[in-house]
Amino acid sequence: MIIVKISIKALVEKRTEVMQTLLSMIQSARKEKGCLSYDVFWDFDGKTVFNVIEEWKTREDLNRHIQSEKFSVLLGTKSLLAKPLEMKIHTVSHSEGMEFVNSLREKGAPK
């Protein structure tokens, strides 16, 4: 699985425009081949910071997304940003859920 985190700091006066652009991308991205999830979050403290978290089945799926016209829309927000967007791509070979947390907590605190 591939996880992508994109941080976007909008210019104060362009915050609404950036938000509308990001929200308009959600449904189409979620329909792309290999997309496991695609979510946009607003940083309440920063007020102008948005984070996009994407999960993809394979690197090929992510590469196709990055080469798409839809992704070009995201890159096209450059003039609306206070600083260049930051993008980090993480390759995950293994993940665990609450079952792991619960089993670990049942063992008790370390001594």
Biopython code that builds the backbone (N, CA, C, O; Angstrom):
import numpy as np
from Bio.PDB.StructureBuilder import StructureBuilder

atoms = [
    (1, "MET", "N", (0.854, -1.177, 0.000)),
    (1, "MET", "CA", (0.000, 0.000, 0.000)),
    (1, "MET", "C", (0.896, 1.235, 0.000)),
    (1, "MET", "O", (1.963, 1.254, 0.614)),
    (2, "ILE", "N", (0.440, 2.244, -0.692)),
    (2, "ILE", "CA", (1.151, 3.513, -0.776)),
    (2, "ILE", "C", (0.285, 4.583, -0.103)),
    (2, "ILE", "O", (-0.900, 4.714, -0.410)),
    (3, "ILE", "N", (0.882, 5.341, 0.809)),
    (3, "ILE", "CA", (0.174, 6.439, 1.476)),
    (3, "ILE", "C", (0.850, 7.745, 1.087)),
    (3, "ILE", "O", (2.072, 7.875, 1.151)),
    (4, "VAL", "N", (0.035, 8.704, 0.683)),
    (4, "VAL", "CA", (0.531, 10.016, 0.269)),
    (4, "VAL", "C", (-0.048, 11.063, 1.204)),
    (4, "VAL", "O", (-1.246, 11.061, 1.487)),
    (5, "LYS", "N", (0.810, 11.960, 1.683)),
    (5, "LYS", "CA", (0.347, 13.105, 2.483)),
    (5, "LYS", "C", (0.799, 14.369, 1.768)),
    (5, "LYS", "O", (1.989, 14.588, 1.542)),
    (6, "ILE", "N", (-0.175, 15.187, 1.421)),
    (6, "ILE", "CA", (0.110, 16.460, 0.763)),
    (6, "ILE", "C", (-0.333, 17.577, 1.697)),
    (6, "ILE", "O", (-1.493, 17.624, 2.104)),
    (7, "SER", "N", (0.584, 18.476, 2.038)),
    (7, "SER", "CA", (0.276, 19.637, 2.881)),
    (7, "SER", "C", (0.248, 20.877, 2.008)),
    (7, "SER", "O", (1.157, 21.128, 1.216)),
    (8, "ILE", "N", (-0.819, 21.646, 2.173)),
    (8, "ILE", "CA", (-1.046, 22.817, 1.338)),
    (8, "ILE", "C", (-1.325, 24.014, 2.239)),
    (8, "ILE", "O", (-2.251, 23.977, 3.050)),
    (9, "LYS", "N", (-0.534, 25.070, 2.104)),
    (9, "LYS", "CA", (-0.759, 26.304, 2.872)),
    (9, "LYS", "C", (-1.225, 27.373, 1.901)),
    (9, "LYS", "O", (-0.442, 27.897, 1.109)),
    (10, "ALA", "N", (-2.506, 27.688, 1.973)),
    (10, "ALA", "CA", (-3.105, 28.669, 1.073)),
    (10, "ALA", "C", (-2.815, 30.093, 1.538)),
    (10, "ALA", "O", (-2.621, 30.345, 2.727)),
    (11, "LEU", "N", (-2.789, 31.007, 0.591)),
    (11, "LEU", "CA", (-2.792, 32.425, 0.946)),
    (11, "LEU", "C", (-4.106, 32.704, 1.667)),
    (11, "LEU", "O", (-5.138, 32.135, 1.309)),
    (12, "VAL", "N", (-4.083, 33.559, 2.661)),
    (12, "VAL", "CA", (-5.283, 33.830, 3.460)),
    (12, "VAL", "C", (-6.465, 34.199, 2.571)),
    (12, "VAL", "O", (-7.565, 33.675, 2.749)),
    (13, "GLU", "N", (-6.244, 35.091, 1.626)),
    (13, "GLU", "CA", (-7.337, 35.565, 0.774)),
    (13, "GLU", "C", (-7.769, 34.539, -0.277)),
    (13, "GLU", "O", (-8.770, 34.749, -0.962)),
    (14, "LYS", "N", (-7.034, 33.438, -0.415)),
    (14, "LYS", "CA", (-7.354, 32.400, -1.411)),
    (14, "LYS", "C", (-7.788, 31.084, -0.761)),
    (14, "LYS", "O", (-7.958, 30.075, -1.445)),
    (15, "ARG", "N", (-7.966, 31.102, 0.561)),
    (15, "ARG", "CA", (-8.309, 29.883, 1.303)),
    (15, "ARG", "C", (-9.564, 29.204, 0.763)),
    (15, "ARG", "O", (-9.567, 27.990, 0.558)),
    (16, "THR", "N", (-10.620, 29.966, 0.531)),
    (16, "THR", "CA", (-11.872, 29.390, 0.047)),
    (16, "THR", "C", (-11.698, 28.779, -1.332)),
    (16, "THR", "O", (-12.236, 27.706, -1.607)),
    (17, "GLU", "N", (-10.962, 29.440, -2.192)),
    (17, "GLU", "CA", (-10.728, 28.931, -3.544)),
    (17, "GLU", "C", (-9.943, 27.614, -3.509)),
    (17, "GLU", "O", (-10.257, 26.677, -4.242)),
    (18, "VAL", "N", (-8.933, 27.555, -2.661)),
    (18, "VAL", "CA", (-8.151, 26.318, -2.521)),
    (18, "VAL", "C", (-9.042, 25.208, -1.971)),
    (18, "VAL", "O", (-9.009, 24.083, -2.469)),
    (19, "MET", "N", (-9.832, 25.515, -0.955)),
    (19, "MET", "CA", (-10.717, 24.524, -0.361)),
    (19, "MET", "C", (-11.704, 23.982, -1.395)),
    (19, "MET", "O", (-11.913, 22.771, -1.470)),
    (20, "GLN", "N", (-12.304, 24.854, -2.184)),
    (20, "GLN", "CA", (-13.246, 24.417, -3.210)),
    (20, "GLN", "C", (-12.569, 23.522, -4.243)),
    (20, "GLN", "O", (-13.149, 22.530, -4.684)),
    (21, "THR", "N", (-11.354, 23.868, -4.625)),
    (21, "THR", "CA", (-10.605, 23.050, -5.582)),
    (21, "THR", "C", (-10.357, 21.664, -5.011)),
    (21, "THR", "O", (-10.584, 20.661, -5.687)),
    (22, "LEU", "N", (-9.892, 21.604, -3.773)),
    (22, "LEU", "CA", (-9.604, 20.313, -3.146)),
    (22, "LEU", "C", (-10.866, 19.468, -3.004)),
    (22, "LEU", "O", (-10.850, 18.271, -3.292)),
    (23, "LEU", "N", (-11.945, 20.080, -2.565)),
    (23, "LEU", "CA", (-13.194, 19.337, -2.391)),
    (23, "LEU", "C", (-13.732, 18.822, -3.720)),
    (23, "LEU", "O", (-14.351, 17.759, -3.770)),
    (24, "SER", "N", (-13.502, 19.565, -4.792)),
    (24, "SER", "CA", (-13.994, 19.144, -6.111)),
    (24, "SER", "C", (-13.245, 17.922, -6.643)),
    (24, "SER", "O", (-13.723, 17.259, -7.563)),
    (25, "MET", "N", (-12.102, 17.625, -6.085)),
    (25, "MET", "CA", (-11.278, 16.518, -6.562)),
    (25, "MET", "C", (-11.590, 15.185, -5.875)),
    (25, "MET", "O", (-11.212, 14.130, -6.384)),
    (26, "ILE", "N", (-12.260, 15.217, -4.752)),
    (26, "ILE", "CA", (-12.419, 14.022, -3.926)),
    (26, "ILE", "C", (-13.129, 12.886, -4.658)),
    (26, "ILE", "O", (-12.583, 11.789, -4.769)),
    (27, "GLN", "N", (-14.327, 13.134, -5.154)),
    (27, "GLN", "CA", (-15.122, 12.047, -5.735)),
    (27, "GLN", "C", (-14.459, 11.411, -6.946)),
    (27, "GLN", "O", (-14.465, 10.187, -7.084)),
    (28, "SER", "N", (-13.888, 12.222, -7.820)),
    (28, "SER", "CA", (-13.256, 11.645, -9.012)),
    (28, "SER", "C", (-12.004, 10.853, -8.644)),
    (28, "SER", "O", (-11.739, 9.809, -9.241)),
    (29, "ALA", "N", (-11.239, 11.330, -7.679)),
    (29, "ALA", "CA", (-10.038, 10.597, -7.251)),
    (29, "ALA", "C", (-10.423, 9.256, -6.636)),
    (29, "ALA", "O", (-9.764, 8.246, -6.884)),
    (30, "ARG", "N", (-11.475, 9.244, -5.846)),
    (30, "ARG", "CA", (-11.905, 8.000, -5.199)),
    (30, "ARG", "C", (-12.350, 6.946, -6.210)),
    (30, "ARG", "O", (-12.344, 5.754, -5.903)),
    (31, "LYS", "N", (-12.735, 7.372, -7.409)),
    (31, "LYS", "CA", (-13.172, 6.435, -8.452)),
    (31, "LYS", "C", (-12.017, 5.904, -9.293)),
    (31, "LYS", "O", (-12.204, 4.991, -10.098)),
    (32, "GLU", "N", (-10.830, 6.467, -9.113)),
    (32, "GLU", "CA", (-9.680, 6.024, -9.902)),
    (32, "GLU", "C", (-9.269, 4.609, -9.511)),
    (32, "GLU", "O", (-9.411, 4.200, -8.358)),
    (33, "LYS", "N", (-8.763, 3.879, -10.484)),
    (33, "LYS", "CA", (-8.299, 2.510, -10.258)),
    (33, "LYS", "C", (-7.210, 2.505, -9.180)),
    (33, "LYS", "O", (-6.233, 3.249, -9.258)),
    (34, "GLY", "N", (-7.402, 1.658, -8.185)),
    (34, "GLY", "CA", (-6.400, 1.497, -7.143)),
    (34, "GLY", "C", (-6.502, 2.446, -5.969)),
    (34, "GLY", "O", (-5.734, 2.323, -5.014)),
    (35, "CYS", "N", (-7.435, 3.396, -6.011)),
    (35, "CYS", "CA", (-7.581, 4.332, -4.892)),
    (35, "CYS", "C", (-8.327, 3.643, -3.747)),
    (35, "CYS", "O", (-9.471, 3.220, -3.911)),
    (36, "LEU", "N", (-7.681, 3.535, -2.603)),
    (36, "LEU", "CA", (-8.302, 2.952, -1.419)),
    (36, "LEU", "C", (-9.002, 4.019, -0.587)),
    (36, "LEU", "O", (-10.046, 3.763, 0.014)),
    (37, "SER", "N", (-8.427, 5.209, -0.554)),
    (37, "SER", "CA", (-9.062, 6.339, 0.132)),
    (37, "SER", "C", (-8.422, 7.639, -0.340)),
    (37, "SER", "O", (-7.274, 7.669, -0.782)),
    (38, "TYR", "N", (-9.203, 8.713, -0.231)),
    (38, "TYR", "CA", (-8.747, 10.046, -0.630)),
    (38, "TYR", "C", (-9.531, 11.030, 0.224)),
    (38, "TYR", "O", (-10.739, 11.185, 0.043)),
    (39, "ASP", "N", (-8.857, 11.692, 1.147)),
    (39, "ASP", "CA", (-9.538, 12.583, 2.083)),
    (39, "ASP", "C", (-8.809, 13.911, 2.205)),
    (39, "ASP", "O", (-7.586, 13.981, 2.091)),
    (40, "VAL", "N", (-9.586, 14.963, 2.439)),
    (40, "VAL", "CA", (-9.045, 16.310, 2.625)),
    (40, "VAL", "C", (-9.381, 16.757, 4.041)),
    (40, "VAL", "O", (-10.521, 16.632, 4.489)),
    (41, "PHE", "N", (-8.384, 17.277, 4.735)),
    (41, "PHE", "CA", (-8.560, 17.751, 6.108)),
    (41, "PHE", "C", (-8.114, 19.204, 6.203)),
    (41, "PHE", "O", (-7.145, 19.615, 5.565)),
    (42, "TRP", "N", (-8.834, 19.970, 7.005)),
    (42, "TRP", "CA", (-8.507, 21.372, 7.229)),
    (42, "TRP", "C", (-7.873, 21.490, 8.604)),
    (42, "TRP", "O", (-8.425, 20.985, 9.582)),
    (43, "ASP", "N", (-6.743, 22.138, 8.696)),
    (43, "ASP", "CA", (-6.047, 22.363, 9.961)),
    (43, "ASP", "C", (-6.711, 23.552, 10.653)),
    (43, "ASP", "O", (-6.531, 24.696, 10.237)),
    (44, "PHE", "N", (-7.476, 23.280, 11.703)),
    (44, "PHE", "CA", (-8.226, 24.338, 12.380)),
    (44, "PHE", "C", (-7.326, 25.384, 13.017)),
    (44, "PHE", "O", (-7.718, 26.546, 13.121)),
    (45, "ASP", "N", (-6.141, 25.002, 13.441)),
    (45, "ASP", "CA", (-5.226, 25.960, 14.055)),
    (45, "ASP", "C", (-4.665, 26.932, 13.033)),
    (45, "ASP", "O", (-4.629, 28.140, 13.266)),
    (46, "GLY", "N", (-4.229, 26.403, 11.906)),
    (46, "GLY", "CA", (-3.598, 27.237, 10.887)),
    (46, "GLY", "C", (-4.578, 28.019, 10.043)),
    (46, "GLY", "O", (-4.227, 29.061, 9.490)),
    (47, "LYS", "N", (-5.803, 27.533, 9.936)),
    (47, "LYS", "CA", (-6.875, 28.157, 9.168)),
    (47, "LYS", "C", (-6.620, 28.211, 7.665)),
    (47, "LYS", "O", (-7.572, 28.318, 6.892)),
    (48, "THR", "N", (-5.387, 28.142, 7.239)),
    (48, "THR", "CA", (-5.100, 28.173, 5.803)),
    (48, "THR", "C", (-4.345, 26.920, 5.360)),
    (48, "THR", "O", (-3.873, 26.841, 4.226)),
    (49, "VAL", "N", (-4.237, 25.946, 6.259)),
    (49, "VAL", "CA", (-3.497, 24.723, 5.942)),
    (49, "VAL", "C", (-4.476, 23.574, 5.703)),
    (49, "VAL", "O", (-5.383, 23.329, 6.498)),
    (50, "PHE", "N", (-4.269, 22.885, 4.595)),
    (50, "PHE", "CA", (-5.067, 21.720, 4.239)),
    (50, "PHE", "C", (-4.130, 20.528, 4.080)),
    (50, "PHE", "O", (-2.982, 20.678, 3.662)),
    (51, "ASN", "N", (-4.629, 19.355, 4.414)),
    (51, "ASN", "CA", (-3.868, 18.128, 4.212)),
    (51, "ASN", "C", (-4.711, 17.161, 3.398)),
    (51, "ASN", "O", (-5.888, 16.945, 3.687)),
    (52, "VAL", "N", (-4.100, 16.591, 2.389)),
    (52, "VAL", "CA", (-4.734, 15.556, 1.585)),
    (52, "VAL", "C", (-4.027, 14.253, 1.938)),
    (52, "VAL", "O", (-2.803, 14.160, 1.859)),
    (53, "ILE", "N", (-4.808, 13.251, 2.326)),
    (53, "ILE", "CA", (-4.265, 11.932, 2.632)),
    (53, "ILE", "C", (-4.863, 10.957, 1.620)),
    (53, "ILE", "O", (-6.082, 10.815, 1.514)),
    (54, "GLU", "N", (-3.982, 10.291, 0.881)),
    (54, "GLU", "CA", (-4.404, 9.347, -0.151)),
    (54, "GLU", "C", (-3.812, 7.979, 0.159)),
    (54, "GLU", "O", (-2.690, 7.881, 0.655)),
    (55, "GLU", "N", (-4.568, 6.923, -0.135)),
    (55, "GLU", "CA", (-4.059, 5.558, -0.030)),
    (55, "GLU", "C", (-4.293, 4.862, -1.362)),
    (55, "GLU", "O", (-5.388, 4.912, -1.922)),
    (56, "TRP", "N", (-3.244, 4.210, -1.862)),
    (56, "TRP", "CA", (-3.284, 3.543, -3.168)),
    (56, "TRP", "C", (-2.831, 2.102, -3.025)),
    (56, "TRP", "O", (-1.958, 1.797, -2.213)),
    (57, "LYS", "N", (-3.427, 1.215, -3.817)),
    (57, "LYS", "CA", (-3.048, -0.203, -3.773)),
    (57, "LYS", "C", (-1.605, -0.409, -4.195)),
    (57, "LYS", "O", (-0.853, -1.116, -3.525)),
    (58, "THR", "N", (-1.218, 0.205, -5.300)),
    (58, "THR", "CA", (0.133, -0.008, -5.836)),
    (58, "THR", "C", (0.767, 1.313, -6.247)),
    (58, "THR", "O", (0.086, 2.329, -6.387)),
    (59, "ARG", "N", (2.066, 1.283, -6.435)),
    (59, "ARG", "CA", (2.786, 2.465, -6.912)),
    (59, "ARG", "C", (2.336, 2.822, -8.327)),
    (59, "ARG", "O", (2.271, 4.000, -8.679)),
    (60, "GLU", "N", (2.027, 1.815, -9.137)),
    (60, "GLU", "CA", (1.543, 2.063, -10.496)),
    (60, "GLU", "C", (0.230, 2.849, -10.471)),
    (60, "GLU", "O", (0.024, 3.748, -11.287)),
    (61, "ASP", "N", (-0.654, 2.506, -9.532)),
    (61, "ASP", "CA", (-1.917, 3.241, -9.395)),
    (61, "ASP", "C", (-1.648, 4.697, -9.028)),
    (61, "ASP", "O", (-2.257, 5.607, -9.592)),
    (62, "LEU", "N", (-0.738, 4.914, -8.085)),
    (62, "LEU", "CA", (-0.382, 6.282, -7.697)),
    (62, "LEU", "C", (0.253, 7.025, -8.868)),
    (62, "LEU", "O", (-0.083, 8.182, -9.122)),
    (63, "ASN", "N", (1.159, 6.374, -9.576)),
    (63, "ASN", "CA", (1.813, 7.024, -10.717)),
    (63, "ASN", "C", (0.792, 7.469, -11.755)),
    (63, "ASN", "O", (0.893, 8.568, -12.300)),
    (64, "ARG", "N", (-0.194, 6.613, -12.030)),
    (64, "ARG", "CA", (-1.250, 6.965, -12.986)),
    (64, "ARG", "C", (-2.006, 8.201, -12.496)),
    (64, "ARG", "O", (-2.319, 9.098, -13.280)),
    (65, "HIS", "N", (-2.293, 8.239, -11.205)),
    (65, "HIS", "CA", (-2.997, 9.385, -10.610)),
    (65, "HIS", "C", (-2.165, 10.667, -10.752)),
    (65, "HIS", "O", (-2.692, 11.714, -11.127)),
    (66, "ILE", "N", (-0.872, 10.579, -10.451)),
    (66, "ILE", "CA", (-0.004, 11.753, -10.525)),
    (66, "ILE", "C", (0.095, 12.276, -11.956)),
    (66, "ILE", "O", (0.248, 13.480, -12.162)),
    (67, "GLN", "N", (0.010, 11.401, -12.931)),
    (67, "GLN", "CA", (0.100, 11.805, -14.333)),
    (67, "GLN", "C", (-1.240, 12.255, -14.911)),
    (67, "GLN", "O", (-1.309, 12.659, -16.072)),
    (68, "SER", "N", (-2.305, 12.189, -14.110)),
    (68, "SER", "CA", (-3.648, 12.517, -14.600)),
    (68, "SER", "C", (-3.892, 14.027, -14.661)),
    (68, "SER", "O", (-3.194, 14.821, -14.031)),
    (69, "GLU", "N", (-4.902, 14.386, -15.440)),
    (69, "GLU", "CA", (-5.334, 15.787, -15.520)),
    (69, "GLU", "C", (-5.843, 16.270, -14.160)),
    (69, "GLU", "O", (-5.664, 17.434, -13.800)),
    (70, "LYS", "N", (-6.473, 15.372, -13.414)),
    (70, "LYS", "CA", (-7.002, 15.745, -12.096)),
    (70, "LYS", "C", (-5.884, 16.215, -11.171)),
    (70, "LYS", "O", (-6.043, 17.188, -10.434)),
    (71, "PHE", "N", (-4.756, 15.518, -11.218)),
    (71, "PHE", "CA", (-3.629, 15.916, -10.378)),
    (71, "PHE", "C", (-3.047, 17.239, -10.868)),
    (71, "PHE", "O", (-2.530, 18.024, -10.072)),
    (72, "SER", "N", (-3.128, 17.485, -12.161)),
    (72, "SER", "CA", (-2.663, 18.762, -12.717)),
    (72, "SER", "C", (-3.434, 19.928, -12.116)),
    (72, "SER", "O", (-2.889, 21.018, -11.943)),
    (73, "VAL", "N", (-4.702, 19.696, -11.798)),
    (73, "VAL", "CA", (-5.520, 20.737, -11.157)),
    (73, "VAL", "C", (-4.909, 21.110, -9.806)),
    (73, "VAL", "O", (-4.824, 22.289, -9.461)),
    (74, "LEU", "N", (-4.488, 20.107, -9.053)),
    (74, "LEU", "CA", (-3.850, 20.367, -7.759)),
    (74, "LEU", "C", (-2.565, 21.166, -7.946)),
    (74, "LEU", "O", (-2.327, 22.142, -7.235)),
    (75, "LEU", "N", (-1.750, 20.758, -8.889)),
    (75, "LEU", "CA", (-0.506, 21.485, -9.156)),
    (75, "LEU", "C", (-0.784, 22.901, -9.653)),
    (75, "LEU", "O", (0.040, 23.798, -9.473)),
    (76, "GLY", "N", (-1.936, 23.102, -10.275)),
    (76, "GLY", "CA", (-2.316, 24.411, -10.792)),
    (76, "GLY", "C", (-2.714, 25.417, -9.727)),
    (76, "GLY", "O", (-2.951, 26.584, -10.040)),
    (77, "THR", "N", (-2.791, 24.987, -8.469)),
    (77, "THR", "CA", (-3.138, 25.918, -7.383)),
    (77, "THR", "C", (-1.928, 26.717, -6.915)),
    (77, "THR", "O", (-2.039, 27.510, -5.980)),
    (78, "LYS", "N", (-0.790, 26.524, -7.540)),
    (78, "LYS", "CA", (0.475, 27.141, -7.119)),
    (78, "LYS", "C", (0.346, 28.633, -6.813)),
    (78, "LYS", "O", (0.903, 29.105, -5.822)),
    (79, "SER", "N", (-0.373, 29.373, -7.637)),
    (79, "SER", "CA", (-0.489, 30.827, -7.439)),
    (79, "SER", "C", (-1.391, 31.193, -6.255)),
    (79, "SER", "O", (-1.447, 32.354, -5.851)),
    (80, "LEU", "N", (-2.093, 30.202, -5.704)),
    (80, "LEU", "CA", (-2.998, 30.440, -4.578)),
    (80, "LEU", "C", (-2.353, 30.105, -3.235)),
    (80, "LEU", "O", (-2.976, 30.243, -2.183)),
    (81, "LEU", "N", (-1.099, 29.665, -3.285)),
    (81, "LEU", "CA", (-0.453, 29.142, -2.083)),
    (81, "LEU", "C", (0.564, 30.106, -1.489)),
    (81, "LEU", "O", (1.218, 30.865, -2.204)),
    (82, "ALA", "N", (0.682, 30.056, -0.156)),
    (82, "ALA", "CA", (1.663, 30.879, 0.555)),
    (82, "ALA", "C", (3.062, 30.287, 0.433)),
    (82, "ALA", "O", (4.058, 30.999, 0.563)),
    (83, "LYS", "N", (3.133, 28.982, 0.182)),
    (83, "LYS", "CA", (4.416, 28.309, -0.040)),
    (83, "LYS", "C", (4.135, 27.078, -0.892)),
    (83, "LYS", "O", (2.992, 26.625, -0.959)),
    (84, "PRO", "N", (5.152, 26.532, -1.539)),
    (84, "PRO", "CA", (4.921, 25.358, -2.388)),
    (84, "PRO", "C", (4.325, 24.198, -1.589)),
    (84, "PRO", "O", (4.658, 24.000, -0.421)),
    (85, "LEU", "N", (3.444, 23.441, -2.232)),
    (85, "LEU", "CA", (2.864, 22.308, -1.528)),
    (85, "LEU", "C", (3.950, 21.290, -1.204)),
    (85, "LEU", "O", (4.942, 21.170, -1.922)),
    (86, "GLU", "N", (3.748, 20.568, -0.126)),
    (86, "GLU", "CA", (4.691, 19.535, 0.307)),
    (86, "GLU", "C", (4.018, 18.184, 0.120)),
    (86, "GLU", "O", (2.860, 18.000, 0.495)),
    (87, "MET", "N", (4.744, 17.250, -0.457)),
    (87, "MET", "CA", (4.185, 15.924, -0.719)),
    (87, "MET", "C", (5.157, 14.857, -0.238)),
    (87, "MET", "O", (6.342, 14.881, -0.571)),
    (88, "LYS", "N", (4.637, 13.919, 0.549)),
    (88, "LYS", "CA", (5.441, 12.792, 1.023)),
    (88, "LYS", "C", (4.738, 11.506, 0.617)),
    (88, "LYS", "O", (3.526, 11.367, 0.782)),
    (89, "ILE", "N", (5.512, 10.570, 0.086)),
    (89, "ILE", "CA", (4.989, 9.278, -0.349)),
    (89, "ILE", "C", (5.602, 8.202, 0.541)),
    (89, "ILE", "O", (6.824, 8.107, 0.659)),
    (90, "HIS", "N", (4.748, 7.392, 1.166)),
    (90, "HIS", "CA", (5.195, 6.341, 2.076)),
    (90, "HIS", "C", (4.759, 4.982, 1.528)),
    (90, "HIS", "O", (3.588, 4.786, 1.201)),
    (91, "THR", "N", (5.686, 4.064, 1.431)),
    (91, "THR", "CA", (5.372, 2.698, 1.026)),
    (91, "THR", "C", (5.232, 1.856, 2.288)),
    (91, "THR", "O", (6.154, 1.773, 3.099)),
    (92, "VAL", "N", (4.066, 1.234, 2.443)),
    (92, "VAL", "CA", (3.760, 0.465, 3.646)),
    (92, "VAL", "C", (3.737, -1.021, 3.285)),
    (92, "VAL", "O", (2.989, -1.442, 2.404)),
    (93, "SER", "N", (4.554, -1.798, 3.967)),
    (93, "SER", "CA", (4.586, -3.232, 3.686)),
    (93, "SER", "C", (3.684, -4.016, 4.636)),
    (93, "SER", "O", (3.345, -5.168, 4.362)),
    (94, "HIS", "N", (3.298, -3.402, 5.740)),
    (94, "HIS", "CA", (2.498, -4.100, 6.745)),
    (94, "HIS", "C", (1.719, -3.063, 7.549)),
    (94, "HIS", "O", (2.234, -1.984, 7.842)),
    (95, "SER", "N", (0.492, -3.388, 7.901)),
    (95, "SER", "CA", (-0.273, -2.497, 8.773)),
    (95, "SER", "C", (-1.080, -3.333, 9.760)),
    (95, "SER", "O", (-1.414, -4.486, 9.488)),
    (96, "GLU", "N", (-1.385, -2.742, 10.899)),
    (96, "GLU", "CA", (-2.150, -3.419, 11.935)),
    (96, "GLU", "C", (-3.235, -2.475, 12.424)),
    (96, "GLU", "O", (-3.143, -1.260, 12.251)),
    (97, "GLY", "N", (-4.256, -3.045, 13.032)),
    (97, "GLY", "CA", (-5.379, -2.250, 13.494)),
    (97, "GLY", "C", (-5.584, -2.350, 14.993)),
    (97, "GLY", "O", (-4.655, -2.612, 15.756)),
    (98, "MET", "N", (-6.823, -2.134, 15.390)),
    (98, "MET", "CA", (-7.166, -2.116, 16.812)),
    (98, "MET", "C", (-6.960, -3.466, 17.488)),
    (98, "MET", "O", (-6.750, -3.520, 18.700)),
    (99, "GLU", "N", (-7.016, -4.560, 16.724)),
    (99, "GLU", "CA", (-6.766, -5.864, 17.327)),
    (99, "GLU", "C", (-5.382, -5.879, 17.979)),
    (99, "GLU", "O", (-5.212, -6.396, 19.083)),
    (100, "PHE", "N", (-4.402, -5.309, 17.287)),
    (100, "PHE", "CA", (-3.047, -5.237, 17.826)),
    (100, "PHE", "C", (-3.022, -4.377, 19.091)),
    (100, "PHE", "O", (-2.431, -4.764, 20.099)),
    (101, "VAL", "N", (-3.662, -3.218, 19.032)),
    (101, "VAL", "CA", (-3.687, -2.307, 20.186)),
    (101, "VAL", "C", (-4.329, -3.003, 21.380)),
    (101, "VAL", "O", (-3.803, -2.965, 22.493)),
    (102, "ASN", "N", (-5.470, -3.638, 21.136)),
    (102, "ASN", "CA", (-6.175, -4.316, 22.233)),
    (102, "ASN", "C", (-5.343, -5.447, 22.824)),
    (102, "ASN", "O", (-5.279, -5.590, 24.045)),
    (103, "SER", "N", (-4.706, -6.252, 21.976)),
    (103, "SER", "CA", (-3.907, -7.363, 22.499)),
    (103, "SER", "C", (-2.703, -6.846, 23.286)),
    (103, "SER", "O", (-2.333, -7.427, 24.306)),
    (104, "LEU", "N", (-2.102, -5.777, 22.827)),
    (104, "LEU", "CA", (-0.963, -5.199, 23.529)),
    (104, "LEU", "C", (-1.381, -4.629, 24.876)),
    (104, "LEU", "O", (-0.675, -4.787, 25.872)),
    (105, "ARG", "N", (-2.529, -3.966, 24.904)),
    (105, "ARG", "CA", (-3.006, -3.369, 26.155)),
    (105, "ARG", "C", (-3.431, -4.439, 27.156)),
    (105, "ARG", "O", (-3.330, -4.235, 28.366)),
    (106, "GLU", "N", (-3.904, -5.572, 26.659)),
    (106, "GLU", "CA", (-4.296, -6.667, 27.555)),
    (106, "GLU", "C", (-3.089, -7.246, 28.277)),
    (106, "GLU", "O", (-3.221, -7.798, 29.369)),
    (107, "LYS", "N", (-1.917, -7.121, 27.674)),
    (107, "LYS", "CA", (-0.689, -7.624, 28.293)),
    (107, "LYS", "C", (-0.265, -6.763, 29.475)),
    (107, "LYS", "O", (0.515, -7.210, 30.316)),
    (108, "GLY", "N", (-0.765, -5.541, 29.550)),
    (108, "GLY", "CA", (-0.431, -4.648, 30.651)),
    (108, "GLY", "C", (0.731, -3.738, 30.319)),
    (108, "GLY", "O", (1.391, -3.887, 29.290)),
    (109, "ALA", "N", (0.966, -2.794, 31.210)),
    (109, "ALA", "CA", (2.032, -1.802, 31.013)),
    (109, "ALA", "C", (3.396, -2.454, 31.184)),
    (109, "ALA", "O", (3.540, -3.390, 31.970)),
    (110, "PRO", "N", (4.406, -1.966, 30.451)),
    (110, "PRO", "CA", (5.762, -2.500, 30.623)),
    (110, "PRO", "C", (6.282, -2.203, 32.023)),
    (110, "PRO", "O", (5.919, -1.202, 32.641)),
    (111, "LYS", "N", (7.133, -3.087, 32.504)),
    (111, "LYS", "CA", (7.664, -2.924, 33.874)),
    (111, "LYS", "C", (9.067, -2.423, 33.851)),
    (111, "LYS", "O", (9.670, -2.229, 34.907)),
]
sb = StructureBuilder()
sb.init_structure("model")
sb.init_model(0)
sb.init_chain("A")
sb.init_seg("    ")
for serial, (resi, resn, name, xyz) in enumerate(atoms, 1):
    if name == "N":
        sb.init_residue(resn, " ", resi, " ")
    sb.init_atom(name, np.array(xyz, "f"), 0.0, 1.0, " ", f" {name:<3s}", serial, name[0])
structure = sb.get_structure()
